[in-house]
């Protein structure tokens, strides 16, 4: 975990979007996204960080829960999957800061926490580049 406590918000106005529709791999009745979202907000508060967390109905990546996205104006958007609430919350926060600090949303491989290296499902160009 990197100490970003000197900064109250992530640079670049990054938002973390959390899918709340995915079902758990081992229990079709469990939807882990809302609990992940709540835990993420709690951990951000504990770390005194202000990164917006938004709940999204579906990213259509149902086989890779828990799924989140990093998004910001004029930056590439990353979609990440296979996240685990017990292991990845702080890594995800660290990754969001690195994403926010980048000029265009592209984070060098060596600067990515493990969940950001292994969990990338897609990278979408900013709308401004279309």
N, C-alpha and C positions, 0 to 999 in steps of 0.2 A: 504494500500500500504506500503510495506516495503522499506526502504531506502537502496538500494544496490549501491549508487553512489560512494562509495569508491572502488568498483571493476569495471573495465572497461569491462570485459567479464565474462560471467557466467563460473564457474568452470566446468571442464569436457567436454568442447567444445560442449555443447548442441546446437542443431539446432531446430528451430520451423518450422514445415512444415505445410503449409496452403492449403487446398483443394480449388481450384478455379472453380470447375465444379458444385458444389452443387447449387441447385436452392432454392430460399427463400421459406419458407413454405406457405406464403400468396400471392406470386406472382411468377408464373412459368417463367416469363421473366427476373426476377432479379437473378443475381448470386452474392451474397454478399462476396464471398471469396476474390476477388481482392481488394475490398475496405477495407476489414478487414486487409488484408496483408499490404496495404499502411498505414493504421492507426497504425498498430502494429509497423511498421518501424519508423513512425513519433514519436510515443510515446517512443520507445527505444532511439531515437536520443535526444528527450527532456530530458530523464532521464540519458543521457550520458552513455548508455550501448551498448555494442557490442555483440548482440546475432544474429547469422545469421537467416534470415527468407527466406525460400524457398517456391515457389509456386509449388503445385503438381496438376496434372490433375484430379485425382480422387482417393479417398480412398474407394469407393463403400459403403458409408454409407449415401446415398442420403437423407434419411428421418430424418437425425439429423444435419442439417446445423446450424451453421458454424462448420466445422470439422478441427481439427489440430492434429498434432502429436509432441511429444517430442522424439528426437532421439539423441543418442551419441554412440560412439564406446565402445563396451564391456558393454553396459547398456541395461536394459529392455527398450522397446519402449512403450510409452503410446499413445493411440488414444483417443481424447476427442471430444465430440460433444455438440450440443445445446448451442453454444457460441453466445453471443450478443456483438456487437462492443461497444455499449454504456455502458455496465455494466462490461465486463470481460477483457478488455485490460490489466489493471494494475494487476488484479488477475492472469492473464495468465503469465505475465512477472515474477511476484513473484513465481509462480509455476515452471517456467522454471529454475529460480535460485536454488530453492530447489532441483529440479531434478538434475541439473548440479553439485550441491554440494554433492550429495549422491555418495556413492562408486559404487553402482550397478544400479542406476536408480530407486530404490524402495524408495519412500518418505512416511514416517510414516503418517498415517491418520490425526493425530492431527496437523501436520505441513502443511497440504494441504489447500490452499485457497478454497472457496466454489465451484468455477467452476471446480476445480480439484477433489473435493469429489463427486459432482453430475454428472459430465460430462464424466467420464471414460467409454469408449465403449469397450476397450480391452487393455490388457497388454501382450506384446510379448517378449519372452526371447531373450537375445542377441545371435547373430549367433555363438559367441565363445562358447556358452554352448551346441551347437548341436553336 
